[in-house]
Amino acid sequence: MIKFWKKRLKKLDVFDIGLIKWSVVAFTLFVITIWPAAMIWVHSMNPWYFLIVAVIIAARPIYRVYIKK
């Protein structure tokens, strides 16, 4: 099963990865729009928590691309 995914992932280019990211953003906006409890939760959270999570999630890819040689 892992060989299958590795073979498929090699066919993706930068544009495809970008489209995947934008589709996740669009789906997230869709969910918080149609589900009122999700919108209330998002609005009740401190925005700094979302920034902290974003930095933590981005740390490894940034390290692997720009720092690790």
PyMOL Python script that loads the backbone (N, CA, C, O; Angstrom):
from pymol import cmd

cmd.read_pdbstr("""\
ATOM      1  N   MET A   1       0.823  -1.190   0.000  1.00  0.00           N
ATOM      2  CA  MET A   1       0.000   0.000   0.000  1.00  0.00           C
ATOM      3  C   MET A   1       0.868   1.256   0.000  1.00  0.00           C
ATOM      4  O   MET A   1       0.535   2.239  -0.661  1.00  0.00           O
ATOM      5  N   ILE A   2       1.964   1.230   0.727  1.00  0.00           N
ATOM      6  CA  ILE A   2       2.845   2.396   0.767  1.00  0.00           C
ATOM      7  C   ILE A   2       3.497   2.614  -0.594  1.00  0.00           C
ATOM      8  O   ILE A   2       3.663   3.756  -1.024  1.00  0.00           O
ATOM      9  N   LYS A   3       3.863   1.542  -1.268  1.00  0.00           N
ATOM     10  CA  LYS A   3       4.451   1.684  -2.605  1.00  0.00           C
ATOM     11  C   LYS A   3       3.466   2.355  -3.558  1.00  0.00           C
ATOM     12  O   LYS A   3       3.852   3.178  -4.388  1.00  0.00           O
ATOM     13  N   PHE A   4       2.195   1.995  -3.430  1.00  0.00           N
ATOM     14  CA  PHE A   4       1.158   2.598  -4.262  1.00  0.00           C
ATOM     15  C   PHE A   4       1.128   4.110  -4.069  1.00  0.00           C
ATOM     16  O   PHE A   4       1.105   4.866  -5.040  1.00  0.00           O
ATOM     17  N   TRP A   5       1.128   4.554  -2.794  1.00  0.00           N
ATOM     18  CA  TRP A   5       1.061   5.996  -2.523  1.00  0.00           C
ATOM     19  C   TRP A   5       2.321   6.720  -2.947  1.00  0.00           C
ATOM     20  O   TRP A   5       2.248   7.833  -3.467  1.00  0.00           O
ATOM     21  N   LYS A   6       3.481   6.104  -2.734  1.00  0.00           N
ATOM     22  CA  LYS A   6       4.735   6.743  -3.169  1.00  0.00           C
ATOM     23  C   LYS A   6       4.748   6.933  -4.683  1.00  0.00           C
ATOM     24  O   LYS A   6       5.182   7.973  -5.178  1.00  0.00           O
ATOM     25  N   LYS A   7       4.280   5.944  -5.404  1.00  0.00           N
ATOM     26  CA  LYS A   7       4.231   6.033  -6.859  1.00  0.00           C
ATOM     27  C   LYS A   7       3.272   7.141  -7.295  1.00  0.00           C
ATOM     28  O   LYS A   7       3.581   7.893  -8.219  1.00  0.00           O
ATOM     29  N   ARG A   8       2.131   7.249  -6.652  1.00  0.00           N
ATOM     30  CA  ARG A   8       1.140   8.273  -6.992  1.00  0.00           C
ATOM     31  C   ARG A   8       1.624   9.669  -6.621  1.00  0.00           C
ATOM     32  O   ARG A   8       1.412  10.620  -7.374  1.00  0.00           O
ATOM     33  N   LEU A   9       2.268   9.799  -5.476  1.00  0.00           N
ATOM     34  CA  LEU A   9       2.722  11.116  -5.024  1.00  0.00           C
ATOM     35  C   LEU A   9       3.825  11.686  -5.910  1.00  0.00           C
ATOM     36  O   LEU A   9       3.966  12.904  -6.018  1.00  0.00           O
ATOM     37  N   LYS A  10       4.601  10.822  -6.539  1.00  0.00           N
ATOM     38  CA  LYS A  10       5.663  11.300  -7.420  1.00  0.00           C
ATOM     39  C   LYS A  10       5.106  11.991  -8.655  1.00  0.00           C
ATOM     40  O   LYS A  10       5.812  12.762  -9.304  1.00  0.00           O
ATOM     41  N   LYS A  11       3.847  11.722  -8.987  1.00  0.00           N
ATOM     42  CA  LYS A  11       3.225  12.343 -10.153  1.00  0.00           C
ATOM     43  C   LYS A  11       2.738  13.763  -9.874  1.00  0.00           C
ATOM     44  O   LYS A  11       2.421  14.498 -10.810  1.00  0.00           O
ATOM     45  N   LEU A  12       2.673  14.158  -8.609  1.00  0.00           N
ATOM     46  CA  LEU A  12       2.201  15.488  -8.254  1.00  0.00           C
ATOM     47  C   LEU A  12       3.313  16.519  -8.429  1.00  0.00           C
ATOM     48  O   LEU A  12       4.475  16.248  -8.127  1.00  0.00           O
ATOM     49  N   ASP A  13       2.949  17.696  -8.917  1.00  0.00           N
ATOM     50  CA  ASP A  13       3.922  18.780  -8.995  1.00  0.00           C
ATOM     51  C   ASP A  13       3.516  19.885  -8.018  1.00  0.00           C
ATOM     52  O   ASP A  13       2.559  19.726  -7.260  1.00  0.00           O
ATOM     53  N   VAL A  14       4.231  20.983  -8.036  1.00  0.00           N
ATOM     54  CA  VAL A  14       3.997  22.078  -7.098  1.00  0.00           C
ATOM     55  C   VAL A  14       2.586  22.644  -7.268  1.00  0.00           C
ATOM     56  O   VAL A  14       1.924  22.962  -6.280  1.00  0.00           O
ATOM     57  N   PHE A  15       2.130  22.769  -8.491  1.00  0.00           N
ATOM     58  CA  PHE A  15       0.791  23.295  -8.754  1.00  0.00           C
ATOM     59  C   PHE A  15      -0.282  22.400  -8.137  1.00  0.00           C
ATOM     60  O   PHE A  15      -1.253  22.901  -7.570  1.00  0.00           O
ATOM     61  N   ASP A  16      -0.116  21.085  -8.240  1.00  0.00           N
ATOM     62  CA  ASP A  16      -1.079  20.150  -7.656  1.00  0.00           C
ATOM     63  C   ASP A  16      -1.128  20.281  -6.135  1.00  0.00           C
ATOM     64  O   ASP A  16      -2.206  20.273  -5.541  1.00  0.00           O
ATOM     65  N   ILE A  17       0.025  20.398  -5.520  1.00  0.00           N
ATOM     66  CA  ILE A  17       0.087  20.560  -4.063  1.00  0.00           C
ATOM     67  C   ILE A  17      -0.611  21.852  -3.655  1.00  0.00           C
ATOM     68  O   ILE A  17      -1.345  21.877  -2.667  1.00  0.00           O
ATOM     69  N   GLY A  18      -0.387  22.916  -4.404  1.00  0.00           N
ATOM     70  CA  GLY A  18      -1.060  24.184  -4.128  1.00  0.00           C
ATOM     71  C   GLY A  18      -2.567  24.058  -4.242  1.00  0.00           C
ATOM     72  O   GLY A  18      -3.300  24.603  -3.417  1.00  0.00           O
ATOM     73  N   LEU A  19      -3.038  23.345  -5.254  1.00  0.00           N
ATOM     74  CA  LEU A  19      -4.478  23.133  -5.411  1.00  0.00           C
ATOM     75  C   LEU A  19      -5.059  22.314  -4.253  1.00  0.00           C
ATOM     76  O   LEU A  19      -6.181  22.567  -3.816  1.00  0.00           O
ATOM     77  N   ILE A  20      -4.307  21.350  -3.765  1.00  0.00           N
ATOM     78  CA  ILE A  20      -4.755  20.567  -2.614  1.00  0.00           C
ATOM     79  C   ILE A  20      -4.903  21.473  -1.393  1.00  0.00           C
ATOM     80  O   ILE A  20      -5.883  21.376  -0.655  1.00  0.00           O
ATOM     81  N   LYS A  21      -3.935  22.344  -1.189  1.00  0.00           N
ATOM     82  CA  LYS A  21      -4.001  23.271  -0.050  1.00  0.00           C
ATOM     83  C   LYS A  21      -5.222  24.181  -0.154  1.00  0.00           C
ATOM     84  O   LYS A  21      -5.931  24.382   0.833  1.00  0.00           O
ATOM     85  N   TRP A  22      -5.472  24.732  -1.344  1.00  0.00           N
ATOM     86  CA  TRP A  22      -6.618  25.621  -1.523  1.00  0.00           C
ATOM     87  C   TRP A  22      -7.933  24.872  -1.363  1.00  0.00           C
ATOM     88  O   TRP A  22      -8.914  25.444  -0.886  1.00  0.00           O
ATOM     89  N   SER A  23      -7.969  23.610  -1.752  1.00  0.00           N
ATOM     90  CA  SER A  23      -9.199  22.841  -1.570  1.00  0.00           C
ATOM     91  C   SER A  23      -9.472  22.600  -0.085  1.00  0.00           C
ATOM     92  O   SER A  23     -10.629  22.590   0.335  1.00  0.00           O
ATOM     93  N   VAL A  24      -8.428  22.409   0.707  1.00  0.00           N
ATOM     94  CA  VAL A  24      -8.599  22.250   2.150  1.00  0.00           C
ATOM     95  C   VAL A  24      -9.130  23.545   2.758  1.00  0.00           C
ATOM     96  O   VAL A  24     -10.017  23.508   3.611  1.00  0.00           O
ATOM     97  N   VAL A  25      -8.599  24.687   2.329  1.00  0.00           N
ATOM     98  CA  VAL A  25      -9.084  25.987   2.819  1.00  0.00           C
ATOM     99  C   VAL A  25     -10.556  26.158   2.456  1.00  0.00           C
ATOM    100  O   VAL A  25     -11.360  26.548   3.302  1.00  0.00           O
ATOM    101  N   ALA A  26     -10.911  25.874   1.220  1.00  0.00           N
ATOM    102  CA  ALA A  26     -12.301  26.031   0.778  1.00  0.00           C
ATOM    103  C   ALA A  26     -13.232  25.099   1.542  1.00  0.00           C
ATOM    104  O   ALA A  26     -14.331  25.502   1.923  1.00  0.00           O
ATOM    105  N   PHE A  27     -12.807  23.856   1.772  1.00  0.00           N
ATOM    106  CA  PHE A  27     -13.646  22.915   2.512  1.00  0.00           C
ATOM    107  C   PHE A  27     -13.825  23.372   3.955  1.00  0.00           C
ATOM    108  O   PHE A  27     -14.918  23.255   4.509  1.00  0.00           O
ATOM    109  N   THR A  28     -12.766  23.890   4.568  1.00  0.00           N
ATOM    110  CA  THR A  28     -12.860  24.394   5.934  1.00  0.00           C
ATOM    111  C   THR A  28     -13.844  25.560   6.018  1.00  0.00           C
ATOM    112  O   THR A  28     -14.663  25.618   6.935  1.00  0.00           O
ATOM    113  N   LEU A  29     -13.765  26.480   5.069  1.00  0.00           N
ATOM    114  CA  LEU A  29     -14.712  27.590   5.041  1.00  0.00           C
ATOM    115  C   LEU A  29     -16.141  27.081   4.834  1.00  0.00           C
ATOM    116  O   LEU A  29     -17.078  27.611   5.432  1.00  0.00           O
ATOM    117  N   PHE A  30     -16.310  26.076   4.007  1.00  0.00           N
ATOM    118  CA  PHE A  30     -17.625  25.473   3.783  1.00  0.00           C
ATOM    119  C   PHE A  30     -18.180  24.905   5.085  1.00  0.00           C
ATOM    120  O   PHE A  30     -19.342  25.128   5.424  1.00  0.00           O
ATOM    121  N   VAL A  31     -17.340  24.169   5.810  1.00  0.00           N
ATOM    122  CA  VAL A  31     -17.797  23.535   7.054  1.00  0.00           C
ATOM    123  C   VAL A  31     -18.202  24.585   8.079  1.00  0.00           C
ATOM    124  O   VAL A  31     -19.256  24.463   8.704  1.00  0.00           O
ATOM    125  N   ILE A  32     -17.378  25.618   8.262  1.00  0.00           N
ATOM    126  CA  ILE A  32     -17.739  26.601   9.290  1.00  0.00           C
ATOM    127  C   ILE A  32     -18.907  27.485   8.840  1.00  0.00           C
ATOM    128  O   ILE A  32     -19.514  28.168   9.666  1.00  0.00           O
ATOM    129  N   THR A  33     -19.222  27.481   7.561  1.00  0.00           N
ATOM    130  CA  THR A  33     -20.373  28.239   7.086  1.00  0.00           C
ATOM    131  C   THR A  33     -21.676  27.473   7.297  1.00  0.00           C
ATOM    132  O   THR A  33     -22.681  28.064   7.690  1.00  0.00           O
ATOM    133  N   ILE A  34     -21.669  26.159   7.039  1.00  0.00           N
ATOM    134  CA  ILE A  34     -22.923  25.401   7.151  1.00  0.00           C
ATOM    135  C   ILE A  34     -23.159  24.839   8.547  1.00  0.00           C
ATOM    136  O   ILE A  34     -24.275  24.418   8.853  1.00  0.00           O
ATOM    137  N   TRP A  35     -22.150  24.822   9.392  1.00  0.00           N
ATOM    138  CA  TRP A  35     -22.285  24.261  10.730  1.00  0.00           C
ATOM    139  C   TRP A  35     -22.131  25.392  11.737  1.00  0.00           C
ATOM    140  O   TRP A  35     -21.007  25.794  12.038  1.00  0.00           O
ATOM    141  N   PRO A  36     -23.234  25.912  12.264  1.00  0.00           N
ATOM    142  CA  PRO A  36     -23.167  27.078  13.156  1.00  0.00           C
ATOM    143  C   PRO A  36     -22.301  26.851  14.401  1.00  0.00           C
ATOM    144  O   PRO A  36     -21.645  27.783  14.868  1.00  0.00           O
ATOM    145  N   ALA A  37     -22.288  25.649  14.935  1.00  0.00           N
ATOM    146  CA  ALA A  37     -21.472  25.388  16.128  1.00  0.00           C
ATOM    147  C   ALA A  37     -19.985  25.552  15.827  1.00  0.00           C
ATOM    148  O   ALA A  37     -19.222  26.011  16.677  1.00  0.00           O
ATOM    149  N   ALA A  38     -19.578  25.178  14.620  1.00  0.00           N
ATOM    150  CA  ALA A  38     -18.169  25.352  14.244  1.00  0.00           C
ATOM    151  C   ALA A  38     -17.832  26.827  14.124  1.00  0.00           C
ATOM    152  O   ALA A  38     -16.754  27.248  14.543  1.00  0.00           O
ATOM    153  N   MET A  39     -18.733  27.622  13.561  1.00  0.00           N
ATOM    154  CA  MET A  39     -18.489  29.058  13.439  1.00  0.00           C
ATOM    155  C   MET A  39     -18.398  29.704  14.818  1.00  0.00           C
ATOM    156  O   MET A  39     -17.534  30.548  15.054  1.00  0.00           O
ATOM    157  N   ILE A  40     -19.279  29.311  15.719  1.00  0.00           N
ATOM    158  CA  ILE A  40     -19.233  29.857  17.080  1.00  0.00           C
ATOM    159  C   ILE A  40     -17.922  29.485  17.751  1.00  0.00           C
ATOM    160  O   ILE A  40     -17.318  30.314  18.431  1.00  0.00           O
ATOM    161  N   TRP A  41     -17.478  28.252  17.569  1.00  0.00           N
ATOM    162  CA  TRP A  41     -16.217  27.817  18.182  1.00  0.00           C
ATOM    163  C   TRP A  41     -15.045  28.619  17.626  1.00  0.00           C
ATOM    164  O   TRP A  41     -14.177  29.050  18.385  1.00  0.00           O
ATOM    165  N   VAL A  42     -15.009  28.825  16.303  1.00  0.00           N
ATOM    166  CA  VAL A  42     -13.922  29.580  15.682  1.00  0.00           C
ATOM    167  C   VAL A  42     -13.901  31.004  16.215  1.00  0.00           C
ATOM    168  O   VAL A  42     -12.838  31.539  16.529  1.00  0.00           O
ATOM    169  N   HIS A  43     -15.073  31.618  16.318  1.00  0.00           N
ATOM    170  CA  HIS A  43     -15.137  32.998  16.801  1.00  0.00           C
ATOM    171  C   HIS A  43     -14.821  33.108  18.290  1.00  0.00           C
ATOM    172  O   HIS A  43     -14.376  34.161  18.747  1.00  0.00           O
ATOM    173  N   SER A  44     -15.041  32.049  19.045  1.00  0.00           N
ATOM    174  CA  SER A  44     -14.771  32.108  20.481  1.00  0.00           C
ATOM    175  C   SER A  44     -13.303  31.851  20.812  1.00  0.00           C
ATOM    176  O   SER A  44     -12.858  32.146  21.921  1.00  0.00           O
ATOM    177  N   MET A  45     -12.556  31.308  19.869  1.00  0.00           N
ATOM    178  CA  MET A  45     -11.139  31.010  20.114  1.00  0.00           C
ATOM    179  C   MET A  45     -10.298  32.269  19.996  1.00  0.00           C
ATOM    180  O   MET A  45     -10.617  33.181  19.234  1.00  0.00           O
ATOM    181  N   ASN A  46      -9.228  32.299  20.758  1.00  0.00           N
ATOM    182  CA  ASN A  46      -8.259  33.382  20.643  1.00  0.00           C
ATOM    183  C   ASN A  46      -7.501  33.189  19.318  1.00  0.00           C
ATOM    184  O   ASN A  46      -6.981  32.102  19.066  1.00  0.00           O
ATOM    185  N   PRO A  47      -7.430  34.232  18.467  1.00  0.00           N
ATOM    186  CA  PRO A  47      -6.775  34.065  17.159  1.00  0.00           C
ATOM    187  C   PRO A  47      -5.296  33.682  17.255  1.00  0.00           C
ATOM    188  O   PRO A  47      -4.743  33.104  16.319  1.00  0.00           O
ATOM    189  N   TRP A  48      -4.672  33.992  18.351  1.00  0.00           N
ATOM    190  CA  TRP A  48      -3.258  33.651  18.521  1.00  0.00           C
ATOM    191  C   TRP A  48      -3.052  32.146  18.584  1.00  0.00           C
ATOM    192  O   TRP A  48      -1.988  31.651  18.212  1.00  0.00           O
ATOM    193  N   TYR A  49      -4.058  31.412  19.051  1.00  0.00           N
ATOM    194  CA  TYR A  49      -3.954  29.951  19.076  1.00  0.00           C
ATOM    195  C   TYR A  49      -3.831  29.393  17.659  1.00  0.00           C
ATOM    196  O   TYR A  49      -3.056  28.470  17.411  1.00  0.00           O
ATOM    197  N   PHE A  50      -4.594  29.955  16.745  1.00  0.00           N
ATOM    198  CA  PHE A  50      -4.513  29.505  15.359  1.00  0.00           C
ATOM    199  C   PHE A  50      -3.145  29.817  14.754  1.00  0.00           C
ATOM    200  O   PHE A  50      -2.603  29.020  13.989  1.00  0.00           O
ATOM    201  N   LEU A  51      -2.594  30.975  15.100  1.00  0.00           N
ATOM    202  CA  LEU A  51      -1.255  31.325  14.616  1.00  0.00           C
ATOM    203  C   LEU A  51      -0.208  30.370  15.184  1.00  0.00           C
ATOM    204  O   LEU A  51       0.690  29.934  14.463  1.00  0.00           O
ATOM    205  N   ILE A  52      -0.315  30.047  16.452  1.00  0.00           N
ATOM    206  CA  ILE A  52       0.634  29.122  17.079  1.00  0.00           C
ATOM    207  C   ILE A  52       0.565  27.748  16.400  1.00  0.00           C
ATOM    208  O   ILE A  52       1.598  27.147  16.107  1.00  0.00           O
ATOM    209  N   VAL A  53      -0.638  27.261  16.154  1.00  0.00           N
ATOM    210  CA  VAL A  53      -0.806  25.966  15.479  1.00  0.00           C
ATOM    211  C   VAL A  53      -0.213  26.019  14.069  1.00  0.00           C
ATOM    212  O   VAL A  53       0.448  25.074  13.637  1.00  0.00           O
ATOM    213  N   ALA A  54      -0.448  27.118  13.354  1.00  0.00           N
ATOM    214  CA  ALA A  54       0.091  27.254  11.998  1.00  0.00           C
ATOM    215  C   ALA A  54       1.618  27.225  12.012  1.00  0.00           C
ATOM    216  O   ALA A  54       2.229  26.593  11.150  1.00  0.00           O
ATOM    217  N   VAL A  55       2.235  27.892  12.966  1.00  0.00           N
ATOM    218  CA  VAL A  55       3.706  27.903  13.061  1.00  0.00           C
ATOM    219  C   VAL A  55       4.227  26.507  13.383  1.00  0.00           C
ATOM    220  O   VAL A  55       5.223  26.066  12.809  1.00  0.00           O
ATOM    221  N   ILE A  56       3.562  25.815  14.291  1.00  0.00           N
ATOM    222  CA  ILE A  56       3.993  24.461  14.650  1.00  0.00           C
ATOM    223  C   ILE A  56       3.873  23.520  13.444  1.00  0.00           C
ATOM    224  O   ILE A  56       4.773  22.720  13.189  1.00  0.00           O
ATOM    225  N   ILE A  57       2.772  23.616  12.710  1.00  0.00           N
ATOM    226  CA  ILE A  57       2.567  22.754  11.552  1.00  0.00           C
ATOM    227  C   ILE A  57       3.584  23.058  10.455  1.00  0.00           C
ATOM    228  O   ILE A  57       4.056  22.145   9.777  1.00  0.00           O
ATOM    229  N   ALA A  58       3.923  24.330  10.275  1.00  0.00           N
ATOM    230  CA  ALA A  58       4.835  24.722   9.200  1.00  0.00           C
ATOM    231  C   ALA A  58       6.306  24.536   9.569  1.00  0.00           C
ATOM    232  O   ALA A  58       7.163  24.608   8.688  1.00  0.00           O
ATOM    233  N   ALA A  59       6.620  24.301  10.826  1.00  0.00           N
ATOM    234  CA  ALA A  59       8.015  24.243  11.275  1.00  0.00           C
ATOM    235  C   ALA A  59       8.811  23.143  10.569  1.00  0.00           C
ATOM    236  O   ALA A  59       9.915  23.400  10.090  1.00  0.00           O
ATOM    237  N   ARG A  60       8.284  21.955  10.500  1.00  0.00           N
ATOM    238  CA  ARG A  60       9.031  20.848   9.888  1.00  0.00           C
ATOM    239  C   ARG A  60       9.284  21.058   8.399  1.00  0.00           C
ATOM    240  O   ARG A  60      10.424  20.914   7.957  1.00  0.00           O
ATOM    241  N   PRO A  61       8.258  21.393   7.604  1.00  0.00           N
ATOM    242  CA  PRO A  61       8.558  21.625   6.185  1.00  0.00           C
ATOM    243  C   PRO A  61       9.542  22.768   5.958  1.00  0.00           C
ATOM    244  O   PRO A  61      10.413  22.675   5.092  1.00  0.00           O
ATOM    245  N   ILE A  62       9.411  23.828   6.718  1.00  0.00           N
ATOM    246  CA  ILE A  62      10.362  24.951   6.564  1.00  0.00           C
ATOM    247  C   ILE A  62      11.770  24.496   6.933  1.00  0.00           C
ATOM    248  O   ILE A  62      12.734  24.841   6.250  1.00  0.00           O
ATOM    249  N   TYR A  63      11.889  23.733   7.996  1.00  0.00           N
ATOM    250  CA  TYR A  63      13.201  23.218   8.397  1.00  0.00           C
ATOM    251  C   TYR A  63      13.794  22.336   7.293  1.00  0.00           C
ATOM    252  O   TYR A  63      14.966  22.478   6.946  1.00  0.00           O
ATOM    253  N   ARG A  64      12.980  21.426   6.744  1.00  0.00           N
ATOM    254  CA  ARG A  64      13.491  20.498   5.732  1.00  0.00           C
ATOM    255  C   ARG A  64      13.858  21.184   4.426  1.00  0.00           C
ATOM    256  O   ARG A  64      14.774  20.739   3.735  1.00  0.00           O
ATOM    257  N   VAL A  65      13.161  22.258   4.075  1.00  0.00           N
ATOM    258  CA  VAL A  65      13.433  22.928   2.814  1.00  0.00           C
ATOM    259  C   VAL A  65      14.566  23.938   2.930  1.00  0.00           C
ATOM    260  O   VAL A  65      15.437  23.988   2.061  1.00  0.00           O
ATOM    261  N   TYR A  66      14.569  24.739   3.982  1.00  0.00           N
ATOM    262  CA  TYR A  66      15.496  25.850   4.043  1.00  0.00           C
ATOM    263  C   TYR A  66      16.714  25.637   4.947  1.00  0.00           C
ATOM    264  O   TYR A  66      17.760  26.241   4.712  1.00  0.00           O
ATOM    265  N   ILE A  67      16.599  24.802   5.962  1.00  0.00           N
ATOM    266  CA  ILE A  67      17.702  24.686   6.932  1.00  0.00           C
ATOM    267  C   ILE A  67      18.502  23.387   6.763  1.00  0.00           C
ATOM    268  O   ILE A  67      19.733  23.418   6.745  1.00  0.00           O
ATOM    269  N   LYS A  68      17.816  22.262   6.641  1.00  0.00           N
ATOM    270  CA  LYS A  68      18.489  20.971   6.541  1.00  0.00           C
ATOM    271  C   LYS A  68      19.198  20.861   5.195  1.00  0.00           C
ATOM    272  O   LYS A  68      18.628  21.187   4.154  1.00  0.00           O
ATOM    273  N   LYS A  69      20.437  20.403   5.225  1.00  0.00           N
ATOM    274  CA  LYS A  69      21.207  20.291   3.989  1.00  0.00           C
ATOM    275  C   LYS A  69      21.599  18.877   3.703  1.00  0.00           C
ATOM    276  O   LYS A  69      22.254  18.610   2.695  1.00  0.00           O
TER     277      LYS A  69
END
""", "prot")
cmd.dss("prot")
cmd.show_as("cartoon", "prot")
cmd.util.cbc("prot")
cmd.orient("prot")
